[in-house]
């Protein structure tokens, strides 16, 4: 619904990543003047193409952005799902006394893995055993470890620097990698837990938290061995939603309240196995899969709107929390991906035609066009093409995914298949 409640307000959006275009669209629809800043041209930025104004300033150039805020009398600064851009938006908002949905201290409570683990302990949220948090692993810790173990940067993202280690040698090799990928130069070492992965999003509106959605994460290993996996598909609602509501949700609601923010979004990642649930990390933002895209169509609410309201008004008035429904009106929704093995993209065939022929695909994004170099490794940067889907059932999801798999071809510059795909029969596995 359009309104003029942002009339006379100027919103600066940092970056063109996932979420930015939707922020611009919502802000403009409600009367705000929008400016998008980053180093992309409008041809390569959907957010810039729909904004009132765009400017070529790096999102890391805080000096130039500060000048822009002062000269243009900007009322709020925000970003999509990028951690880097959100942190810079937070810094600029704090510098100029502008409203932002959280403080740096609240951000670190969630994003810093050691602080989040302590927060889980205080709130009764189940989490893996932590062996050590800090810089180099002390000598007395090594003899007490039970392999396999997981080592991570204490403040990393996109799975960079994360290793699953079976032996002491593997752990010693992985230790400097984790430290290198940490901004603070610190690592966290924890027990390795087997189970089925999931992600849940929580909306916090006027101090009250709500479960927005929870998925089943279907992992794939790009490379052989005991390596970090990436989500080739996320399917909603989770098959163990009811069990989660009984065993975990209340403690997670307490955790959301403990953070102390009035309005915002939080996601958690965890595992469900024979011993129950275990939550291993979180973010005080929307995760990269951006499930609000189908939530808005089904439930009529978009939790990204909360962040815009907070930035421009310092409060939230129009978000209808009564519409929160993690069951998603009985539909089966998904974020289904093609994952690159690495290399230069030689050709992408059948993509647009397949999307047009598949009504359940409500959106898609192709991160690496023809001619682009794709990364090697085991991180979220391997996600090449993502489809946002709304289906009537898992059976329809399986049928439509099979069609996409068979119709779309992605080749490297040697004419070889360069992507892994989601096998639709996995939708019927017993988790």
N, C-alpha and C positions, 0 to 999 in steps of 0.2 A: 504494500500500500504506500503510495506516494504522499509526502507531506512537505511542509516548509519549515520543519523544526530546526534544520541546520542553516536556515537562511542567514546570509551575511558571514558565515563561517568559512574558513579556509583550512583544508586538510592536505598535508604533505604526506605522500606515500613513498616510502623508500623501497625501490626495487620493483621488478616485474615478475617475480616468482609466483608460485601457486598462492592464490588468495588475494593478490593485489588487484586483479581485475574486478573481482566481486566486491572488494572494499570500495573501489572507485564507483562502481555501478550503484551500490546502495547509498553512498554519501551523496552522489549527484541527484539521485531520485528523490532525496529528502532536502534538497536545496543548498547543499554545500558546494563550494568551488574547490576543485581537486587539482593538485599538482603532483606529477609522478617524476621522480628523479632517480636516474642511474646512468650507466654508460651504454645502454642499448639504444639503438635507433627505433623510431616508431614502427618500422617494418618488422622488427624483431621483438616488439613488445605490445601485446594486446592491451595491457593496462594503459600504456601511453596513447594508444589509438582511441580509447574511450574517455580519457581524462579531458578536463577543460584546458589543461596546459601540461606540457612536459619540458623537461630540462635535462641537459647532458652534464650531470655531476655524479661522480662516483658516490655510492652510498657509504663509503669509508672516509670521504673527505668532510670531516665534521666542521672544519673551518669554513668551507664554501657553503655548506648546508646551514650553518649558523647565520651567515650573512643573508642567505635567502630567507630564512625565518624572520629575521629582523626587518629586512626591507619590504617583504610582502605581508608582514603582520599575520603570520600563520597562527591558527588557533589550536591545531593538533597535529601530531606526527605519529604515523603508524606504519606497519609493514605487514606482509603476508605471513607465510609460515617460516621464513628464513630466520634462524637464530641470530646470525650476524646482523641482519637488518633490524630485527626487533631490539637487539641490545643497543644499537646506535639510535633507534627511535626513542628508547627509554632514556639514554644519556642526554639527548637533545631536549626531550620533554622536561627532564629534571633541571637542566641548565636554564631553561626559560620559564620555569614554573607552570608548564602545561600539564594537563591531566593525562595520566597513563594508567593502564589497568593494574599494574603492579610496581613494586619498588625493586631495586637490585637485590636487596636482602631476601625478599619473597621469591624472586626468580631463582636465586642460588639455593634456597631451601629445597627446591624441586629439581633443578637442572644439574646441580652438583651431586654426583652419585653418593658421596659419603654423607652429605647432609640429608639427602633424601632417605638413605637407609636408616639414619637416626630418627627421622620423622616417622617412618614406617613403624619403628620399634615403639615410639611414644604412643602411636595411635592404634597399635594392635594389628597393623596390616602385615600379613605374612610375607616374608622376603628371604632370599638365600642367605646362608651363613657367610659373613665377611671375615676373611682371614687377615687382611691388612689393607690399610689406606695410607698413602703417603708417597714419599719419593722412592728411592731404591729399597727393595725388599730386604729387611734385616736378616742377619745370619740365623737368628734363633727361630725364624718363621719357617724356613725351608724344611726342617725336619718334621714339622707338625702338619704338613700338607697331605691331603688325600686326593690323589689324581683320579679323573681329570679335574682341572680347575679352569676358571675363566679369568682373564686379565683384561682390563679396560682402562682407557684414559678416564680420570675422575670427572672430566667435564667435556668429553667428546660427543660427537654425533655422527650420523650416517654410517655407523659401525666401523669407522676408521680407527685402526689401532686395537681392535678387539680380537683376541685370540683364545681358542680353546686348546689347552695344553695337556698332553697325556703323560709327559715326563718332565723331569727337572731340566733337562737340556732344552726342551721346547720352551719351557717357561723362561729360562735364562735368555734365550734368543728373542722371546716376545717382549720381555721387560723394557728394553730401550725403545721398542716400537710404540708401546703404550704411552711412555713418557713423552716421546717426540710428538705424539698426536694430542697431548694435553696442553691447554693454554697455561695452566698453572704448573705444568711439569710434574704432575702427580698421577698415580695409578690407584685402582681399586682391584683387589684380588679376592675372588669369591668362589664358593663351591659351584660345581657344574650340576645343574638340575635337568633331568630329562622330563619332557612333557610336551603338550601341544600349546603353541604360542597364541597369544591374543593381545589385542589392544582395546582399551576402553577410553571413551571421552566423557568428561564431566563438564557441565555448564554451571557456572556460579553466577547467580543473578540476585542482586541486592542482598548479598551475604548468604544466600541459601543455595546449596549445591544440589545438582540433579544428575543422574546418569543419563547421558544423551544416547550412547550407542556402545555396543561391544561386538567384536568380530571374532572369527576364527582365522588365524594367520596360517597360510599354507606356504611353508618355506621351500626353497630350492637352493642347492649348492652349485655355484658356478664352476667350482674346481673340486677335484677329488680330495678325499681325506676328511679329517675332523676339522672342518673350517666353519667360519661364521656363515650362516645362511641368510638369504634375503627373501622378503615376501613376494612370491610370484602372484599371489592372490590373497585378498582379504574378503571374506564373505560374512554378511550380516543378515539377521542377528546371530549371535554365537549359539552353537548347539548346546552349550552349557550355561546359558543365560540364567535359567532358573536356579541352578546350583550356586552360581556366582552371587546372585541376589541374596541367597540365604547365608553364604559363608563369608563373603568379603565386602559386600556393598556398604553395610553400615559403618564398618571401620574406615572405608574410603571416604564416606561422607564426613566422618570425623576429621580425617586428614585434610580434606578440602577446607573445612572450617578452621583448622589449626593454622593454616597458611595466613589467614586473616585478610584476604582480599574481598572486596565487595562485588566486583564484576570481573569475569574472566573465563578462560577455558583451560582445562588441564587434561592431558592424556597420560595413561599409564601403559606399560608393557609388562606382560607376565606370562607364566606357564601354568598349565593345569595338568597334573599327573596323578598317579596313584595315591600320593600323599596330600592331595588337595591343590590349592592355589599358591603361587609364589610370585610376588611383584618385584621386578628387578630394576626398573627405571621409569622415569617420567619426564614430562616437559610442561612448563606453564605456558602453553601455546597449543595451537592446532597441529596435529601431526601431518606429515607430508601427503598422506592419502586424502586429506581434506573431505571427510565424510559428510560435511554440511551440505555438499552438493546434492546428494539424494535426500538428506534429512529435510531440507527446505521444500523439496517437491512433495514429499509424503506427509510431513508433520506441519508444514507451514511456518517453520521458524528456522532461523539461521544464526548459530551462536557467534559468527564473526560480526554480526550487527552489534552485539553487545560491546565489542571492543571499539567500534566506531562511535557509538553513543557515549561511551566513557571518555574517549579522546576529545570529542567536540562539546559535550554537555556536562561532563563530570558526573553523570548519573545515567541510569537506565530506566525508562518509563514505559516503552512500548513493547518490550519482549514478553511474550505470553508463555511463561514457564509451564502452565497447565497443559500445553501441547507436547511436552516432552514425552516421547514414546520409544523406548529402546527396542520394542517389538516391531517397529516400523510398519504398522498397519497390516502386518501379516505378509508383507512382501519379502522377497529375497534380493538383497542388494550386494553389489560387489565392486571392488577395485581390482581389476584383472590386468596383468601386465605381460609384456614380452621383455625378457631380460637379456641384455647383450653379453656375449662372451668376451668382447673387446675387439678393437680394430676399427678400420675406416669403413663407413657405410657406403656401399657401392650402389645399392638400389633398394627402394621400398615400393612394392607393387601391391595393388589391390586394397590399400588401406582406406581411402575415401569411399570407394565403392562398397566395401564391406560394412562400413559404419552406416552409410545410407540405407543399406539393406537390413540393418539390425536395429529395430526400433527400441530395443531395451538399452542400447548404448545412448545415454543422455549427454555424454561429454567424452572427449578423449584428448590426450596430449601426446605429442611425439617430441621427445627431448633431444633427439639426435637426427637431424635431417640428412638427406643424401649428401655425401661429401664430408660429413663430420667425423671426427675421431672419437671413438667411444673408449672408456677406460677399461683396463684389465683389473681384476681384483675380486673382492667379496664384499662390496659395500652397496649402499642404496643407490650409488651413482650408476650401477649396472641397469637400473630400471629404464628401459628405452621407450616403450610405448605403454600408456596406461589407459584403460577403458573404465569409465564410470557407468555402472549398469543397474537397472531396476527391473527385476523379473517377478513373475507371479509365483515361482517356485524354484527349488533347486534343480528340478528336472528341466525347466525352461533355461535356467542358467547354464546347465551342462550342454544343452543343445546349441545355444547361441555361442558359447565359448568354442565348441567344436567347429562351428562355422567360421568364426574369426581365425582360428588356428589354420584351417584348411585353405582359406581364401587369401590371407595376407602372407607375402613373402618378404623377408628382409635378408639381403645378401651383403657380404663384405666386398672389398674391391677385388677379390679373387674369384668372385662368383659363388662363394660358399655360404650356407646358412649360418647366421651369426647370432641367432637368438634362441633362448630356451622359452618354452611356452608352458602354460598351466594345463595339466592333464585333467579334463573335466570329470573323469571317473573318481578323482579324489574327493569330489563333493559328497560322495556317498560312503566315505570311510567312517568307521565308528571311532569317535574321538573320546 
